Amino acid sequence: MLHELNHVIDYIEDHLTNDLPLESISAYAGVSDYHFRKIFFYIAGIKLSEYIRNRRLSEANKELLNGEKVTDVAFKYGYDSLDGFTKAFKKWSGFLPSDVIKTGVSKYFPKLSFVINVKGGLSMDVRIEEKPAFNFVGVTKRVPMQFEGVNNEIVKLVESITDAQMEEMHSLQNIEPYEVVNVSYDADANFLKEEGDLTHLVGVLTTSNQLSDQLEKLSVAACTWAIFPNEGPFPSTLQDTMARTYSEWFPTSNYEVIEAPSFSFTKMDEHKADYAYSEVWIPVRKR
């Protein structure tokens, strides 16, 4: 996958002045659009669309320094109007295109290159399981997107669960893992930015469709799951594992992410403060 990513970067470089639909990039990489965008974000730390925009503006900056006209540069790099280019350039760089010509001020955004970064002493345990179709059932809430630390809105959601809701969840639970799980889905920006909201469900897995109106249901089709167990300080170990699955495991595996909800569960250690065993379940298919 890293080899493919570097080929894709070269492909993007060759097409910076052309129309470049994001779907065509993932097609060139030979993987699904959803998988490619998610892997790219976790490895590069930037959305694919944002990377392309930044590279175009960086090259535009270079051409302005070489004396090209603002209008010519704007249209060359895909902007329909001079005003649109000027606004985008100023938002990216902090100065106007005309400032580049007048004063020689510049900003540079380099072409990416991906390499395997092997971290000594760190390994990832993973197992692959097939699972029939099932439902998540539980309580839900729209919460702010947050990649690090404790999400206080999720804490409030957990604290709001009534005894009656918990009793019904446990009565419906009939498929492994027999744990209370956390599911995040329906995110603004499709999880690719730490902003906006997502829907978070706290609940259980079941094959039953018979539930009261005090619980919500999210159906999941039969698929393959990559499961990543982890143990350590909570929540940092869990969050680090989730990030490493995308930045380290997927790029070197024969699997790709499919567009379905991933989930996790956590079992807090009774004898160690803020210490837990967790599992991250991600829906996948072979590439």
Phi, psi and omega per residue, in radians:
M1 nan -0.672 3.123
L2 -1.124 -0.661 3.073
H3 -1.063 -0.756 3.127
E4 -1.146 -0.685 3.124
L5 -1.062 -0.730 3.131
N6 -1.167 -0.614 3.045
H7 -1.132 -0.672 3.121
V8 -1.132 -0.709 3.104
I9 -1.041 -0.737 3.091
D10 -1.115 -0.688 3.113
Y11 -1.078 -0.761 3.101
I12 -1.070 -0.778 3.135
E13 -1.021 -0.664 -3.117
D14 -1.292 -0.231 -3.059
H15 -2.174 0.380 -3.127
L16 -1.087 -0.486 -3.123
T17 -1.725 0.140 3.121
N18 -1.956 2.895 2.971
D19 -1.112 2.271 -3.012
L20 -2.382 1.352 3.102
P21 -1.041 2.435 -3.109
L22 -1.073 -0.558 3.141
E23 -1.129 -0.552 3.137
S24 -1.213 -0.490 -3.138
I25 -1.244 -0.801 3.121
S26 -1.171 -0.581 3.080
A27 -1.128 -0.684 3.087
Y28 -1.111 -0.639 3.124
A29 -1.295 -0.321 3.116
G30 1.412 0.395 3.108
V31 -2.304 2.978 -3.137
S32 -1.175 2.661 -3.135
D33 -1.062 -0.745 -3.125
Y34 -1.077 -0.825 -3.125
H35 -1.090 -0.830 -3.058
F36 -1.105 -0.778 -3.121
R37 -1.112 -0.682 -3.104
K38 -1.217 -0.785 3.117
I39 -1.105 -0.767 -3.140
F40 -1.020 -0.770 -3.107
F41 -1.101 -0.804 -3.077
Y42 -1.211 -0.563 3.138
I43 -1.418 -0.796 -3.047
A44 -1.493 -0.386 -3.100
G45 1.318 0.312 -3.108
I46 -2.645 2.556 3.099
K47 -1.144 2.599 3.120
L48 -1.013 -0.789 -3.135
S49 -1.100 -0.647 3.133
E50 -1.229 -0.663 3.099
Y51 -1.061 -0.813 -3.133
I52 -1.095 -0.767 3.117
R53 -1.066 -0.779 -3.141
N54 -1.120 -0.694 3.116
R55 -1.150 -0.712 3.117
R56 -1.091 -0.778 -3.129
L57 -1.192 -0.591 3.092
S58 -1.140 -0.760 3.098
E59 -1.185 -0.607 3.074
A60 -1.093 -0.738 3.099
N61 -1.007 -0.756 -3.132
K62 -1.085 -0.721 -3.120
E63 -1.237 -0.598 3.065
L64 -1.116 -0.677 3.089
L65 -1.106 -0.500 -3.138
N66 -1.505 0.088 3.034
G67 1.674 0.117 3.105
E68 -1.224 2.645 3.140
K69 -1.273 2.537 -3.118
V70 -1.022 -0.769 -3.107
T71 -1.081 -0.769 -3.126
D72 -1.112 -0.730 -3.138
V73 -1.157 -0.717 -3.130
A74 -1.017 -0.861 -3.101
F75 -1.272 -0.552 3.122
K76 -1.078 -0.637 -3.081
Y77 -1.752 0.445 2.894
G78 1.575 0.192 3.131
Y79 -1.611 2.347 -3.074
D80 -1.380 -0.307 -3.122
S81 -2.532 2.709 3.093
L82 -1.136 -0.643 -3.138
D83 -1.117 -0.753 3.129
G84 -1.094 -0.722 3.110
F85 -1.142 -0.766 -3.114
T86 -1.061 -0.767 3.139
K87 -1.131 -0.782 -3.134
A88 -1.132 -0.721 -3.119
F89 -1.146 -0.745 -3.132
K90 -1.178 -0.684 3.123
K91 -1.108 -0.656 -3.120
W92 -1.331 -0.772 -2.984
S93 -1.743 -0.486 -3.059
G94 1.626 -0.026 3.095
F95 -2.471 2.926 -3.081
L96 -1.459 2.707 3.046
P97 -0.998 -0.637 3.134
S98 -1.125 -0.497 3.105
D99 -1.145 -0.577 3.115
V100 -1.090 -0.772 -3.117
I101 -1.197 -0.712 -3.056
K102 -1.321 -0.744 -2.977
T103 -2.018 -0.231 -3.122
G104 1.416 0.159 3.094
V105 -1.120 2.573 -3.097
S106 -2.667 2.813 3.038
K107 -2.400 2.505 -3.058
Y108 -2.210 2.352 3.032
F109 -2.144 1.938 -2.983
P110 -1.317 2.746 2.990
K111 -1.157 2.404 3.135
L112 -1.364 2.677 2.984
S113 -2.479 2.242 -3.066
F114 -1.757 2.345 3.061
V115 -2.325 2.742 3.065
I116 -1.381 2.208 3.118
N117 -1.896 1.801 -3.124
V118 -1.554 2.079 -3.122
K119 -1.676 2.089 -3.087
G120 -1.025 2.292 3.047
G121 1.464 -0.103 -3.110
L122 -1.852 2.184 3.085
S123 -2.276 2.837 3.139
M124 -2.116 2.149 3.024
D125 -1.484 2.430 3.108
V126 -2.628 2.539 2.996
R127 -2.326 2.667 -3.109
I128 -1.983 2.276 -3.136
E129 -2.351 2.536 2.981
E130 -1.620 2.474 -3.114
K131 -2.423 2.362 3.076
P132 -1.238 3.003 3.113
A133 -1.056 2.539 3.130
F134 -2.715 3.107 3.083
N135 -2.127 2.487 2.822
F136 -1.518 2.295 3.031
V137 -2.244 2.395 -3.113
G138 3.009 -2.736 3.125
V139 -1.850 2.565 -3.069
T140 -2.275 2.813 3.097
K141 -2.834 2.495 2.980
R142 -1.340 2.196 -3.089
V143 -2.282 2.769 3.101
P144 -1.175 2.516 3.058
M145 -1.197 2.333 -3.125
Q146 -2.689 2.113 -3.073
F147 -1.601 -0.351 -3.088
E148 -2.318 2.637 3.078
G149 1.374 -3.133 -3.127
V150 -1.448 2.209 3.078
N151 -1.480 1.864 -3.041
N152 -1.114 -0.501 3.127
E153 -1.225 -0.573 3.060
I154 -1.226 -0.658 3.061
V155 -1.025 -0.770 3.125
K156 -1.111 -0.662 3.108
L157 -1.077 -0.814 3.129
V158 -1.057 -0.761 -3.118
E159 -1.174 -0.355 -3.107
S160 -1.462 -0.192 -3.089
I161 -1.160 2.223 -3.115
T162 -1.493 2.872 3.089
D163 -1.063 -0.664 -3.131
A164 -1.144 -0.725 3.102
Q165 -1.123 -0.772 3.141
M166 -1.122 -0.691 3.135
E167 -1.110 -0.746 3.133
E168 -1.166 -0.714 3.114
M169 -1.004 -0.837 -3.110
H170 -1.171 -0.529 3.112
S171 -1.257 -0.475 -3.135
L172 -1.509 -0.421 -3.037
Q173 -1.081 2.048 -3.097
N174 -2.547 0.326 -3.138
I175 -2.548 2.489 -3.126
E176 -1.194 2.632 -0.031
P177 -1.340 2.425 -3.127
Y178 -1.460 1.127 -3.106
E179 -2.363 2.804 2.956
V180 -1.363 2.156 -3.005
V181 -1.957 2.804 3.055
N182 -2.001 2.231 -3.111
V183 -2.225 2.226 3.067
S184 -2.024 2.322 -3.096
Y185 -2.746 3.085 3.099
D186 0.915 0.891 -3.063
A187 -1.576 2.508 2.965
D188 -1.070 2.429 -3.137
A189 1.115 0.273 3.048
N190 0.947 0.727 3.097
F191 1.243 0.099 -3.019
L192 -1.657 0.164 3.025
K193 -2.583 2.538 3.098
E194 -1.515 1.148 3.067
E195 -2.741 2.871 -3.085
G196 1.399 -2.889 -3.065
D197 -2.151 2.937 2.997
L198 -2.517 2.867 3.035
T199 -1.611 2.241 3.124
H200 -2.020 2.282 3.111
L201 -2.006 2.313 2.987
V202 -1.965 2.065 -3.061
G203 -3.017 -2.598 -3.064
V204 -2.394 3.003 3.084
L205 -1.746 2.443 3.135
T206 -2.694 2.712 3.006
T207 -1.709 -0.032 -3.113
S208 -1.425 2.564 3.037
N209 -1.914 0.062 -3.085
Q210 -1.683 1.751 3.113
L211 -2.470 2.750 -3.122
S212 -1.410 3.034 -3.125
D213 -1.376 0.046 3.083
Q214 -1.489 -0.117 3.107
L215 -2.144 2.708 3.056
E216 -1.826 2.738 -3.130
K217 -2.210 2.420 3.052
L218 -2.278 2.004 -3.066
S219 -1.515 2.497 -3.140
V220 -2.267 2.275 3.134
A221 -1.281 2.800 3.070
A222 -1.044 2.368 -3.128
C223 -2.877 -3.140 3.084
T224 -1.663 2.519 -3.119
W225 -2.183 2.353 2.952
A226 -1.703 2.181 -3.004
I227 -2.041 2.233 -3.060
F228 -2.078 1.714 3.077
P229 -1.313 2.587 3.122
N230 -2.695 2.695 -3.109
E231 -2.555 2.345 3.134
G232 2.767 -2.871 3.131
P233 -0.989 2.390 -3.096
F234 -1.928 2.390 0.107
P235 -1.670 0.074 -3.001
S236 -1.063 -0.694 -3.120
T237 -1.144 -0.753 3.108
L238 -1.078 -0.832 -3.116
Q239 -1.145 -0.649 3.101
D240 -1.159 -0.681 3.108
T241 -1.101 -0.759 3.139
M242 -1.065 -0.731 3.128
A243 -1.167 -0.730 -3.086
R244 -1.215 -0.492 3.095
T245 -1.037 -0.713 -3.106
Y246 -1.434 -0.644 -3.058
S247 -1.505 -0.401 -3.064
E248 -2.103 -0.811 -3.018
W249 -1.374 -0.926 -3.082
F250 -1.021 -0.746 -3.116
P251 -1.075 -0.373 -3.116
T252 -1.955 0.143 -3.116
S253 -1.822 3.080 3.077
N254 -1.754 0.351 -3.102
Y255 -2.065 2.711 3.020
E256 -2.290 2.712 -3.136
V257 -1.301 2.465 3.006
I258 -1.893 2.828 -3.052
E259 -1.442 1.498 3.101
A260 -2.702 2.795 -3.079
P261 -1.181 2.330 2.924
S262 -1.563 2.880 3.128
F263 -2.640 2.954 3.115
S264 -2.571 2.812 2.948
F265 -2.410 2.741 -3.072
T266 -2.366 2.342 3.055
K267 -2.060 1.878 -3.101
M268 -1.216 2.467 3.102
D269 -1.317 2.242 -3.100
E270 -1.268 -0.330 -3.027
H271 -1.904 -0.204 3.134
K272 -2.145 2.254 3.140
A273 -1.213 2.371 3.076
D274 0.929 0.755 -3.129
Y275 -2.319 2.393 -3.031
A276 -2.687 2.786 2.919
Y277 -1.785 2.296 -3.134
S278 -2.357 2.812 2.974
E279 -2.333 2.409 3.057
V280 -1.913 2.176 -3.141
W281 -1.939 2.125 -3.105
I282 -2.158 2.217 3.134
P283 -1.274 2.301 -3.034
V284 -2.444 2.997 2.928
R285 -2.575 2.756 3.124
K286 -1.256 2.476 3.109
R287 -1.478 nan nan
